[in-house]
């Protein structure tokens, strides 16, 4: 059995096949990541990109995030302002609860 294993790993055809499999797998992963980054897939960012950033040094994460924002690789926030923040009975043009609080403190 030992002779078969050593012959198998020294065989040039076998090494070529393993190398080709590795290249295809890495290439497929790069294409997959590139397509998800291009289309700004939020689920991809949440499951793959953000966990990688949390493993890195904070300075390195920040530098990579700034570079990604510079080249427009991050998606825009798709959250809408909540109607629950509007004070009842008033049509407020303020967009944050802090602005509402500041306006109330000035009026008093």
N, C-alpha and C positions, 0 to 999 in steps of 0.2 A: 504494500500500500504506500509506503514511504517513497518508493522509487517512482510510482505513478504520479504522486503529488509534485515531486521535485521536477520530473520531466514535463509536467503540465505547465508549471510556472516558468520554465526555461524555454518553452516553445514560443517562437517568434510570432506565430499566427495567433496564439492565445493572448500574448501581450498586446498585440495590435487590436484585437477585439475588445479587450478590457479598456484600452486607451480610447477607442472609438466610443464605447458606451459612456465613459466618463465625459468625453467632449460633448456628446449629444445631451446628456443629463444637465451639464452646466449650461450649455447653450440654451436649452429649453427653459431653465430657471431664469436666465438673464432675459430672454424674450418675454416670459410670463411677467416678471417684475417690470420690465419696460412698458408693456402694454397697460398694466395696472397704474403705473405712475403717469403715463400719457393721458389716460382717461380719468385720472384723479379718483380712483376707486377708494371710497372712505373705509370700506371694510378691510381692504388690503392694508391701508395705513394703520388701522386699529390693531390688526392681528399680526402684522409683520414689521412695519417700519417703527412704530412707537416702542414695541418691546426691545428692538435693537438699540434705539436711542437711550432707553433706560439702562442698558448694560454698559454704555460708554461713559467716559468721563464727562462731567457737566460742561466743561469748556468745549470739548470736541463735539458734543451734541449740539451746543449752541451754534458753533461755527457751521456745522452741517445744516442746521435748520435755517440759518441766515442765508447760506448759499442756495438752498432749495427754494426759499422765498424769492431770492434775487432772480432765479431763472424760472419763476412761476410754476414750480413743481408741486405746490401745495394748493389744495382746493379752498375756495372761499367758504366762509361759514354760511350754512344754509338755514340758520335758525331765524325765526321771525320774532318780532317783538310780541310779547304776550298782551292780550287785551285785559288781563287781570291786573296789570300794573296801572291802568288808567284809573284815576280817582273817580268815585261814583258822582254823577251829577255835574262833572266838569269836563270840558273838552281841553285837555292839556296838550301842549305841544312839546312837552319835555319827554325825553325818551328813556330816562332811567329813574329808578326809585330815589336815588340820591338827589337828582334834580328836583323831584317833587318835594323832598324833605327840605332842601335849601330854599325853595320857593315858599314853603309854609313858614319857615323860621323868619324869613324877611318880612312876611305879611303881618306877623304878630307883633 
